[in-house]
Amino acid sequence: MASRQLFSFLFRSIILGLVVALLILFLVPDLRQGTGFGATWFAETPQSAKRETYYPALSRSAPAVVNIYSVSIENSPSYYNNQARQRTSLGSGVIMTKSGYILTCHHVIKDANSIFVALQDNRVAEAQIVGTDKLTDLAVLKVNEDNLHVIPQLDEPDLRVGDVVMAIGNPYNLGQTVTQGIVSRAGRNGLSNSYVDFIQTDAVLNQGNSGGALVDSNGYLVGITNANFQVRDERRGVYIVDGINFAVPYELAVRVMEDIITNGKVTRGQLGFIGEEKRSGPGIEVKAVTPNSPAAQSGLRPGDIIMSIDGIRLESASKALDMIAETEPGTVLELEVSRNASLFTMQVTVAELHLQ
């Protein structure tokens, strides 16, 4: 009798369970298609859910970023008996060629009596200064070492606002460090003057990062890290870094490096005028002319509108200055000028720009 009651209880329980299951399947159709929570719990982890990493990119680029130690000897009246003392400054650099050319920042090696480069394979080499360019704050060094790891490079990096970038360097001599950010602006004018077009990024740069590499998510070099924007807190008497950091674009850095290797310096042309875009209409309005400059000798005046240079229409003052800067000194340029509603041309000979 007891066994019959137990069998009856189990039978009713099974029937009730099947009815409830069928009811749930009817009310929740996703379960019939294997797309509900059950499928999520037991499904294999999809490829897209695996962790994202920039390790492959950094493994290609980071070994080419070196630590730079520049040693200078200075006399200080405050030092004991006015004796000379040694000062060491810290920075980073990027190996650009198998033959040992390294790009870094001019301010990293300024006034150095000797420079040492620490490679990521623990070798230390003394470096020679090939040349520097104050305008872009770049310097080219040379080390005589074999089996150097050269940073990956593209002829024309396609850098866009929003692209992920990573800054590799040696901040505070803590060893190689990587910070990540995005490109805030692909070209930034006016940090030092209108000849430099800086990349702006929020990838953090600290002391010691100068001269290091800014690379894209594939590990290709897109810039040489240079500076960060600081705001002085007058109340506390300190400078606050505001998440705005700069790098010299790759193409400009390479052009400077090649000029320094070939000629020992970067030669730039200049005409001797200051101009700015008009508020409306084409052309560049001349705001000032340097006395005895090529522009002054050719008769250019403040208020003149330069419409074109050698037949090329001018869209911006920075582009006009770039065009002139890249022209070999001694070259004669033809300027189309508008003055008092009259249009005429003048010949101007490009002079070399000498930096102080």
Secondary structure, DSSP 8 states (H G I E B T S, - for coil): -HHHHHHHHHHHHHHHHHHHHHHHHHH-GGGGGT-SHHHHHHS---GGGS----HHHHHHHGGGEEEEEEEEEEE-TTSGGG-EEEEEEEEEEEE--TT-EEEEEHHHHTT-SEEEEE-TTS-EEEEEEEEEETTTTEEEEE---SS-------SS----TT-EEEEEE-GGGS--EEEEEEEEEEEEE-SS-TT-EEEEE-S---TT-TT-EEEETTS-EEEEEEEEEEEEETTTTEEEEEEEEEEEEHHHHHHHHHHHHHHSS---EE-SEEEEE-SSSSSEEEEEE-TTSHHHHTT--TT-EEEEETTEE---HHHHHHHHHTS-TT-EEEEEEEETTEEEEEEEE-EE----
